[in-house]
Amino acid sequence: MTIRKRKFFGMIAMLLWLTVYALVVMALGGQYVVGNGMWLELPFYILSGLGWLPVAMTIIRWMSRPDPE
């Protein structure tokens, strides 16, 4: 697969991942976290704010691989 195709599919995967992740985190936060005090909300916001990065980094690493010779 060429780098151009990988970037296209990676962009689609990234958009899907971020959309699903944001919806799940919003649902979990609204159901279990909001209104239960700052000591629960602050770690939740920090962890959920950083939680999408490992998957995004994996997708970006896959997208930026050089073309096979």
Backbone torsions as a table, in degrees:
resi	resn	phi	psi	omega
1	MET	NA	135.5	-178.7
2	THR	-76.7	161.0	-179.7
3	ILE	-62.9	-32.2	179.0
4	ARG	-63.6	-43.9	177.9
5	LYS	-68.0	-40.8	178.4
6	ARG	-61.3	-39.6	179.0
7	LYS	-66.6	-37.7	177.8
8	PHE	-65.1	-50.7	-179.6
9	PHE	-67.4	-33.5	176.5
10	GLY	-65.8	-38.3	177.3
11	MET	-63.5	-43.6	177.9
12	ILE	-63.1	-45.3	179.5
13	ALA	-62.0	-39.9	-179.9
14	MET	-65.7	-44.3	178.3
15	LEU	-62.4	-43.3	177.9
16	LEU	-64.2	-45.8	-179.6
17	TRP	-59.6	-49.3	-177.5
18	LEU	-66.0	-36.1	178.0
19	THR	-65.3	-49.8	-179.9
20	VAL	-64.4	-44.1	-179.7
21	TYR	-60.6	-46.2	-179.0
22	ALA	-62.6	-41.9	179.8
23	LEU	-65.6	-41.9	179.5
24	VAL	-66.1	-44.4	-179.8
25	VAL	-65.3	-40.6	177.8
26	MET	-63.0	-41.4	179.5
27	ALA	-65.3	-45.6	179.4
28	LEU	-65.1	-43.0	179.7
29	GLY	-64.7	-43.9	179.4
30	GLY	-66.3	-33.3	-177.3
31	GLN	-81.0	-42.2	-169.1
32	TYR	-115.1	-20.3	-167.8
33	VAL	-109.2	-49.3	-173.6
34	VAL	-61.9	130.2	178.8
35	GLY	90.4	1.5	-179.0
36	ASN	-103.3	17.9	175.7
37	GLY	100.7	153.8	-176.9
38	MET	-64.6	-31.5	-176.0
39	TRP	-70.6	-17.5	172.7
40	LEU	-97.7	-36.8	-177.3
41	GLU	-68.6	-43.9	-176.4
42	LEU	-59.9	-51.2	177.2
43	PRO	-62.8	-35.1	178.3
44	PHE	-61.8	-46.8	-179.2
45	TYR	-65.3	-38.8	178.9
46	ILE	-65.8	-49.5	-178.1
47	LEU	-67.2	-41.0	-179.6
48	SER	-72.4	-28.6	176.3
49	GLY	-69.5	-28.3	179.0
50	LEU	-100.1	-10.6	-173.3
51	GLY	-66.0	-25.7	-177.7
52	TRP	-80.5	-16.6	-173.0
53	LEU	-63.2	-44.1	-178.5
54	PRO	-58.2	-41.6	179.1
55	VAL	-69.3	-42.0	179.2
56	ALA	-63.4	-40.9	178.9
57	MET	-64.4	-37.2	177.6
58	THR	-65.3	-43.2	179.1
59	ILE	-64.5	-43.6	-179.6
60	ILE	-65.4	-40.1	177.6
61	ARG	-62.2	-40.9	178.6
62	TRP	-66.8	-40.3	-179.2
63	MET	-65.1	-33.5	-172.5
64	SER	-92.9	6.1	174.7
65	ARG	-62.2	144.5	179.0
66	PRO	-69.8	157.0	176.5
67	ASP	-62.4	143.9	173.8
68	PRO	-67.5	141.2	-177.6
69	GLU	-78.7	NA	NA
